[in-house]
């Protein structure tokens, strides 16, 4: 069973940075495709970024491109989302999600969607405010 564990959220001023972590993302032999989603208050969950199992395919939404960076550690057990130049619009809950091991959902040209991912972290709150 895939169990994702998130950390790194908090309160930050506009222009600041946070680094979110998603643990339990696989192993060297079997890494999972991972996506990060953002859910603003009162809004639907939207795909922010994803990385496929081999780290060869990466997606960023237009809203975060140039500010956020997704990466995976060498052991393939953790995926990170480095968030720089944060804006108040980035406020919300951030979730990491894993595709089924037999799947590898992540396209550089298509926003990840909720129903492509079976396993979810608990979410971590990010608040960008002065």
C-alpha positions, 0 to 999 in steps of 0.5 A, a space after each residue: 500500500 502506498 502511503 504518502 506523508 507531506 510536510 513543509 507547509 506554513 505561513 510565509 510572506 509574499 515573495 518568500 519561499 517554502 519547500 514541501 516534501 512528499 515521502 513514501 514515493 517509491 524506491 530506486 527500483 520502483 519509483 512512482 509518478 508523483 503530482 502536486 495539487 493545489 486547492 484554494 479555498 472554495 475552489 476545485 483541486 488543480 494540478 500544479 506539477 508532476 514528475 514521472 517515474 523516471 524523472 524524464 517528464 515534468 510538468 508545471 502549470 503556467 501559474 507556477 512555471 519559473 517559480 516552482 521546481 519539482 524534484 526527487 531525491 537519489 533514493 527515490 523515496 521523497 519528492 519535493 516542491 520548491 516554491 519561490 516568489 510566493 504570491 497570495 494566490 498560492 494560498 491553499 492546501 497542497 497535496 501530493 499524489 501517486 499514480 498506480 505503480 503500473 501507470 506513469 501519468 505525467 505529461 509535460 503538456 497536460 495538467 495532471 488530473 485528480 482521477 489519474 492518481 489513486 494515492 494521496 497525502 494528507 495535504 499541507 496548508 500554505 498561507 501567503 500573507 503579510 
